[in-house]
Amino acid sequence: MSGGQAQERRKTSFLHGGRARARPLQLVDPATFTPHFSWKKSGGNSAGGESVWCERISLSEIAEKTGTPTYVYSQAAIGGAYNELVTGLGALPHTLCFAVKSNGSLAILKYLAGLGSGFDIVSGGELQHLQRIGVAGKRIVFSGVGKTREEMREALRYRATGRDGARGILLFNIESEAELAALLEESAREQRRGAAVPAVSIRVNPDVQAGGHPHISTGRHEHKFGLDWEQARRLYLAHRDSRDIQWRGISVHIGSQIVALSPFQRALRRLAEYVSELRGAGIPLKYLDFGGGLGVRYTNEKVPARKDYARMVAQAIRPLRLHLLLEPGRTIIGPTRGYRGPRL
Ligand SMILES: Cc1ncc(COP(=O)(O)O)c(C=O)c1O
């Protein structure tokens, strides 16, 4: 689509919003709000028309070499997004754990690892990706519903290729009682073979209205992701003195494509209450995993700046004296890709 055609499409409206009240969204040319992409005149073989450029490279020129469809990522945009979050968190002890499900390209994972990123995974396949690029276990958090026993074993035995040192990962985020039961059994068996006692957290459901798109909202009681507080507290207490796991954290992910700070603030207030209750009951927490969820602009949404979001999270966590884990996906990778399809 040329710049002129994009202008034309910009006038088009469409409906968006699922079960929520349908709200017209205006299509806006993304190049106008993604600074690493632009429309420019193409030279070379592109017959002098306009084409999309990523940083200083024309997507058409890349497509001529690689064929189509081709996806081009801006390294500067990925690094910029990552660093904005880090800057906003300031001196708060933290590990950013990029959500691998949002993009599993080895080149991108390697680049993020080089920036110091940790990783949030939801499958054994993602763990193998990280192993291949040498990510240390202490930078990996395992989230996701329905982890299989085999995947749990792989994570308990994990050691990055080419690295010595401790086996295992930083944290298992447990999403159900059945999953906890399986992890307890697998851990007991693996310990007999020399594995360490795994650090575990429960993904709680803070029952807050998250906003964002209704089909990817997970923070309300009816959404069934994570355990409600009564169930979670019962499990924390029942396994307080377990020899097969050690409680080290509490985690939450209230949904995706959230474009306001207030749902995050509500969830953080709830979490602060849970943390204080757990500490009162003698559960020694080290990590608060606040998941992902910050949205990106697709059309005319007004999205909070990453730095402001991170500052707000840091301010809420500081008094709790916990190590923050964040699992951003979309906010890091969403606005960084250009696509060049075939010319028909
Ligand atoms: C547990 C968890 N963490 C992190 C993410 C990444 O979320 P986002 O891409 O909205 O930042 C998701 C997305 O579904 C998730 O379920």
The ligand as a Tripos MOL2 file, in Angstrom:
@<TRIPOS>MOLECULE
LIG
   16    16     1     0     0
SMALL
NO_CHARGES

@<TRIPOS>ATOM
      1 C1          1.1940  -15.0340   32.1190 C.3       1 LIG1
      2 C2          1.4520  -14.0600   31.0020 C.ar      1 LIG1
      3 N1          2.5250  -13.2660   31.0850 N.ar      1 LIG1
      4 C3          2.8190  -12.3700   30.0880 C.ar      1 LIG1
      5 C4          2.0220  -12.2710   28.9660 C.ar      1 LIG1
      6 C5          2.3830  -11.2820   27.9110 C.3       1 LIG1
      7 O1          1.4090  -10.3100   27.8630 O.3       1 LIG1
      8 P1          1.5070   -9.0290   26.9310 P.3       1 LIG1
      9 O2          1.9520   -9.4710   25.5920 O.co2     1 LIG1
     10 O3          0.1390   -8.4750   26.9600 O.co2     1 LIG1
     11 O4          2.5120   -8.0950   27.5740 O.co2     1 LIG1
     12 C6          0.8750  -13.0840   28.8580 C.ar      1 LIG1
     13 C7          0.0000  -12.9830   27.6770 C.2       1 LIG1
     14 O5         -0.9800  -13.6400   27.5140 O.2       1 LIG1
     15 C8          0.5850  -14.0030   29.9080 C.ar      1 LIG1
     16 O6         -0.4940  -14.7910   29.8610 O.3       1 LIG1
@<TRIPOS>BOND
     1     1     2 1
     2     2     3 ar
     3     2    15 ar
     4     3     4 ar
     5     4     5 ar
     6     5     6 1
     7     5    12 ar
     8     6     7 1
     9     7     8 1
    10     8     9 2
    11     8    10 1
    12     8    11 1
    13    12    13 1
    14    12    15 ar
    15    13    14 2
    16    15    16 1
@<TRIPOS>SUBSTRUCTURE
     1 LIG1         1 GROUP 0 **** ****
